Amino acid sequence: MTMVHREGNPTTDGTRAPWRIGTRGSLLALTQAGTVRDTLIAAGQPAELVVIKTAGDLSSDPVQQIGVGVFTSALRDELAAGEIDIAVHSYKDLPTAQDPRFTIAAIPPREDPRDALVARDGLVLGELPAGSKVGTSAPRRAAQLRALGLGLDVVPLRGNLDTRLRKVSEGELDAVVVARAGLARIGRLDAVTESLEPVQMLSAPAQGALAVECRSDHAALVEILSGLDDAATRASVLAERSLLAELEAGCTAPIGALAEVVESLDDDGRIVDELSLRACAAAVDGSDVLRASVVGAPADAERLGRALARELLDMGARDLLAAEPDDGSPTRAVSSPATDLPNPSPMENSR
């Protein structure tokens, strides 16, 4: 990554005031925002963190009850008011609807997006006895855990990462499933007993990615922050989020999606970049899981995401996502590639 050097945020006396980076106050949020601050400082751009309380920090209710965007709206309010210059979000927490006041100027390189199991006695998922109590904050994880048919008792979970890990170490839970990226960022990968492969559990759209946001009318800052951007991560996240938007589902819906940009050989034997996207939609009770996948060019990321969403809708995803939990009928997994893609639609207006 190459940072763009500018005269920064000048004050009336000609000195350079630090860019104010808004963040939540959790260890994870501070660590994430701190990486952005440190990169700016290394490029000669003074920067400091500003801690902001959000509605999500003040409530112990499940995220699906307190609403999509609950962890990001307070940061955006401060950004719009000019109280901060930059907001750093966990991208998966952002609503899919775009706000023209803001620009996601950078999506830095992504951490490993997989989910991670932290279990007692170093157990992996397949070793947990039937009836083991497994905590998770996400309906997506709960649905996919139930779909595995292991007889686990999946229970809701809130709290920061340290709180979640402590529930295992103190015996309140047999295991928890959390984002591996969060544990990596706070230096707690030692707690992971298994990193769950996508065939077991597809991660949330944009999991492991950060969104570095500023006001759309601040062209100089947009240019500065663009030096943090990673093209492969942006394409992957765009594909995943476009799928989520086309399904008209929020970040708490039981939908998994994972895109990766990989090298491939074209028909002439040349090495080219290729975007691979796979996704699933699951019934909350785990009784039904629909799976689909598609491959295409990174430049077609949004089109691929929306096409794959329509593939899932054709397979019955809308009814599946709307259904109330049933009596736990057997899981049905369906896999179908998306073909016959529609005409391209405009790329995401996030630059």
Summary of the structure (lengths in Angstrom):
residues: 351
radius of gyration: 20.6
end to end distance: 16.8
largest distance: 69.9
contacts: 1169
relative contact order: 0.14
helix: 33%
strand: 25%
